[in-house]
Amino acid sequence: MGEKPGDKVKVVCQKETYKGILIDRKKDVTVLKLENGYNVGIENSKIKRVELLEQGKEMEIKYSKKTVEKKGLPKISILHTGGTIASKVDYRTGAVYSSFKPEDLLGLFPELADIANFDSSLIANMWSDDLRFKHFSVIAEAVGKEAKKMVEGVIVGMGTDNLAVAAAGLAFALEKCPIPVILVGAQRSSDRGSSDAAMNMVCAAEFIAKSDFAGVAICMHDYTSDERCVILPACKTKKMHSSRRDAFKPVNDSPIAFVDYKTRDIRFKKTDHAKKGGSISVKPKFEEKTGLLKAHVNMFPEQFSLFKGYKGLVIEGTGLGHTPGQCPNEWCEVHKKIYPAIKEVVDSGCVVVMTTNCIFGRVQMNVYDKGRDLQELGVVSGEDMLAETALVKLAWLLGNNTADEAKKLVGKNLRGEINERISEKEFIEE
């Protein structure tokens, strides 16, 4: 294939045809920016042919003026993991570039120059939907190095699909975090008129420069309009919409703060947050053999047995924390084998944690006999943790503790991942 990034192409597949600007051609996938502004990844094995429609041009970077450090402004580091937030495509020419130099970044987001002095660098290209525990370790170690440079804070730019999960992973890996580490993404790429990239980045920088907050958090749009951004807790946030700019919402918790984009005022919702100061402590190890299984209708015991020999398993159960396992009629005969399968997983040395597939509320495994049965098998409660947060927490605990220690700690609040203020009385119907 002779086409280059920036060329306008037609990709003919077995069932579909795509037209757009070629972003990248990897070993297994070809990435296009479609005419509607969205990116699409196409498996190379499904491509029959690629036709060049128009050659792209090298985009002139007009922002190469050397940055001048301004006295009196704080220093902020921006760490990139690829993604749309530092990329730009010119639809008129088909030109494309992605740059992580401070001078080019300030060209994309000129408002930043009045907020702080910046260092900007690429950690590595990390596709948000291809993240692994190792990526969290690499990011945490990079943040640790920046923190030792005495910066005011760190912004981590990332794709949005697993941004909230990455925030939770960083919250555990950065055991002591004396500065704000704010994850920022963009639901709409920087070249689109409706992009949220600049506002999210600017509000994150303002929050770092003007607040006393320390720890890991997320900064994204609070509304679909360009009014304000919200600072969200790292371990209690979920991406709730596939494309809206206000996709990220707190679950069983409240926002940390709001940043008004027009006035740049910061209003805290929480006052009990950690404050800046101290030295950083990084524990970047995660146990690889930690899994997540979603309970659903029509399950089979083999789905649980798969995790025999794993170090940890989070079950996203139904309701108050249940799985199939009882046999109310002949159609459920196979369920008689599910509890024994779970017991085999536990007996293999795997720490099994129960969460709920409900968005709000918490696990309570003492209300119904199913919950009590699962506890007798050795399954422990994940309280009100999001399933994804429980996954990274359990992996981190197992990476730094014995299995018995991890089992004791998983139900304790370490990073704000468990809301202890939600009373168990909510389960009693009045």
Secondary structure, DSSP 8 states (H G I E B T S, - for coil): ----TT-EEEEEESS-EEEEEEEEE-SSEEEEEETTS-EEEEEGGGEEEEEEEE----------S-----TT--EEEEEE-SSGGGEEEETTTTEEEE---HHHHHHHSGGGGGT-EEEEEE-----GGG--HHHHHHHHHHHHHHHTTT-SEEEEE--STTHHHHHHHHHHHEEE--SEEEEE--SS-TTSTT--HHHHHHHHHHHHHH--B-EEEEEEESSSSSSEEEEEETTSEEE--SS-TT-EEESSS--SEEEETTT--EEES-S---BS-S--EE-----SSEEEEE--SS--HHHHHTTTT-SEEEEEEBTTTB-S---SSGGGGGGGGHHHHHHHHHHTT-EEEEEESSSSS---TTSSHHHHHHHHHT-EE-TT--HHHHHHHHHHHHHHS-HHHHHHHTTS-SSS-S-TTS-GGGGS--
